Amino acid sequence: MTPQQYCQQKTAESGSSFYYSFMFLPKQKREAITALYAFCREVDDIADECTDFNIAQTKLNWWRTEIESLYQDKPQHPVSKALLAPITTYQLNAEHFIEIIDGMEMDLKFNRYEDFKQLQLYCYRVASVVGLLSAQIFGFNNRKTLKFAHDLGLAFQLTNIVRDVGEDARRGRIYLPLDELAKFEVTEDDILHSRESIAVKNLLNHQIKRAESYYDRALRELPAEDRGNQRVGLMMAAIYRTLLREIKVDGAEKVLNSRTSLGALRKIYLALQVWIKTF
């Protein structure tokens, strides 16, 4: 199995909505973005699946060293080998890869966030930075596009947080800001024990409104001259924003006990719609 095949398999197995957008890219960019996403999956899986803190920390530290090796042209892991060409072709910054690892390390050290400011740092590291790297791969002419990529990444992560409230709670994690739980008169136990209520619904609708505001902000920030270059980001936005709206229509509190998702055909349809509109 080649490094590219490894990354392709890793990305496909994740079942991510992003996968359906990558299909529309030319080969070189598709392989680059797939390698980036595979890297994110590798380090995210450590935080999600490794229950021993010391082992997880050791694995993340190994990846820090591996990023150093990658930028010295000495990659060992299939994902790093697949990234070797893209980091030069698209001028990808090593510090951004370290930021992503720092974000995953936060998952080892924190399972609560006191307020949105604290949560925002986590979202920046695990999502906005990925957005910045993706924008580099997709290409841009106007540096304002980086602001679009930053805020779109944040919107994606806020969508993930809403979608995964119940799943995260079963791991003992609450990503909803604790001061907002208090504001809406929701307790940690309500979340951890999947208690559906009007208060929980109102809390989650507040999170949905915030995510929507970041989608709106990102789309306003994208310069017209870069809409074509960034059409894959726009495809992902269409898919994720539709998911967010589905959650609200279904009843936001339902995410405590079930996971809303869109079917593969619908994701492809949404991506294709954006592809046509941006030509």
N, C-alpha and C positions, 0 to 999 in steps of 0.2 A: 504494500500500500504506500503510495507516494504521500508526502506531506499535504499536498492539495486534496487528495482523496480523503485523508484523515480528517481534515477540516470540514470538507463537504459532509462527511458522515456525521461528525459532531454537531454540525449546524442543523442538518435534517432531522436528527434524532431529538433535538430540543423541542421541535414542534412550534418554534417561534413564528409569530406573524411576520417578522423581518424576512424570513426565508423566502416568502413569496414575492417580496419586493426585489430581492437580489437577483431573481431570475431574469429581470429586464435589463441588467447591466451587460456591457461588453465583457468578454472573457477576462481580460487583465484586471479590470476593476472588480468584477465579480469574485475572482480568486482573492483579491486583496481584502475586500470587505468580509468575505467568508472566513479568512484567516483571522481578521480582527475579532469577529464574533466568536470564533472558536476559542480564541484566547480568553475572552470574557467568560465563556462557559466553563473553561478549565478552572479559573480562579473562583468563579461563583460556586461551582460544585464543591470546592474545598470548604467554603463557608457554610454551605447548606447541608452537606452530607457527612462531614467529619465531626464527630461528636466529642472527640478528645481535643481540648484547647491546645495543648502543647504540640500534638501532631499537626493540627491545622496550621498553627503558627509556623512550624518548621516547613511545611509545604509552601506556604505563602512566601516565606523567606527564600526558599529555593527558587521561586519564580522571580524574586527580585534579582537574584544572582544570574538567573537565566536571561533576564532582560539586558543586564550588563554584557553577558556573553554574546547576545544577539547583536548588540551595537559594536562588538569587537569582531564581528563576522565569525563567531564560533558557537552558533546555536546547537543545542542538543535535542530538544523536544521537536516533534513533528510540526507543532503549531509555530514554534519559533523559526523553524526552517522555512515554513510557508510565508512567514513575515519578512524574511531576509530581503527579498527584492522590493516589496512594497515600502518598507521604511525609507529606502533611498528614492524610489520612483516618486513617492508622494510626500517626501520630507516629513515623516511622522516623528514626533518628538518623544524621546525615551521617557522624559518626565511624565508624560501623559499615561504611559503604561504603568508607571510606578504609582501614579495617582489612583488608577483603577484598583491596583492591589491594595492601596491604603484604604479604599472604600470597602473592599471585601474584609479587610482586617477589622473595620468598625463593626461588622456583623459578628465577629468573634468577641468583641469587647462590650458591645452595647446591645440590649434587646428592648430598650425604651429610649424615647427622645422627648425631652422636656418641652420643647417648643419648635415652631417651624424653622427658626433660624438654625437650630442644631440639626434638624432633619435635612435642611437645604444643603448643608455641607456634604452629608452622605449622598444625597441625590446628585450633587455636582460630580462627586468622585466616581460613582458607579454608572452614571448615565450622561450627564452633560459632557464629560470628558470624552466619552465614546462618541457623542455627537460631533465634537470638534474633530476627532480623528476621522470620522466618516466623511465630514465635509471636505477634509483634505483629499480623501480618496475620490469623492465624487467630482471635485473640482469647483473652483469659484474664481471670480474676477474682482468682486467687491468684498472687502474685509468685513462689511456689515453682515455678510452671510454667516460669519462665525457667531454672531449674536443670535441669529436664527437657530443655528445648530445647538448652541448652549441651551436656549429656552425650550427648544423642541425636545431635547434629551430630558430636561426636567419634567416636561409634560408627560413623556412616556413613563418615567419612573413613578410619578404621582398616580398615573393610571394603573400601573402594576401594583402599587400599594393598595389602592381601592379594590382591585380585582382579587388580591391575595390575602385580604384581611383574615378570613377564616383559616386558610392554610397556614399563614404565619402564626396565628394564635395557637394553633395546635403544635407549633414548635416553641411556644413560649415567648413569641416575639410580638410586639405591638409597635408598628411604625407610625401610627396616628399620634400627633403631638399630644402629650399628656395634659397640657394646659387647655387644649381644645376639648378633650374628653370632659374635663371639669366644667368648661363653659356650657357644654350641651347636657350636662348632668348624666354622663355615662361613666360607669366605673370600669376599671381594668378587668374585673371579674365578668362584667357583661360581655366584654370582647372575648376573654379567654374561654368563657363557657357558652359562647354563641347564642346569647340571648337577644332575639330579634325584638325590636321595640321602636316606637315613634322617635324616641330620643336618639337611638342608634341610627335610624334612617336619616334624621336631620343632620347628625354629625357627618355621616358619609356623603350626604348631598352637598355639604359644605366642602368636603374634600374634592368632590367632582367639580364643583364650581371653580375651585382654585385651579385644578388641572385644565379646565376649559379656558381659563384666563391665560394660561401659559401657551396653549395652542393658538389662541387669538394673537397674543403678543408675538410669538414666533412667526406666524404668517404675515403679520404687518411688517416685520423686520427684514423679510427676505427681499432683497433687491430684484426687480423685474429681470435684470440682465442675467441673474443666476438661477432663475426658475427651471430652466432646462437642465442645467448641471445638477441641480438638487432635486430632480423629480423623484428619485427613489426615496428621499426623505419625506417628500410630500405624499408618496404612496403609503409609507409607514404611518404618517400622520392620519391619513384617511382611514386606515384599518384600525388603528388604536383609538381614534376619536369615536369611530362607530361603536367599538367595544364599550367605551365609556358611556355612551348614550344608551346602549342596550342595558347596561347595569342599572342606570337610572330608571329606565322604563320598566324593567323587571321588578324594581323595588330594591334600592341600594342595600337595605339590610339583609337581603337574601345572600350576599357574598359571605356572610358568616357561616353558612352551611352548604354552599354550593359554589362552583366556579363557572362564571359566565365565559363563554368562548364563541368565536365565530367559526363557521365551517370553512374548509379549504377552498371550496368553490367561491364562496362569498368573498374571501380575502383576495383571491385572484381577480374577481370581478371589480372590486374596489380599486385594486392596483391598476388594472387595465383602464378604468375610467380616468384616473389621474394621468396615466401615460398618454392617452389620447388628447386630454385637455392641455397638456404642457407642450405639445408639438405645434 
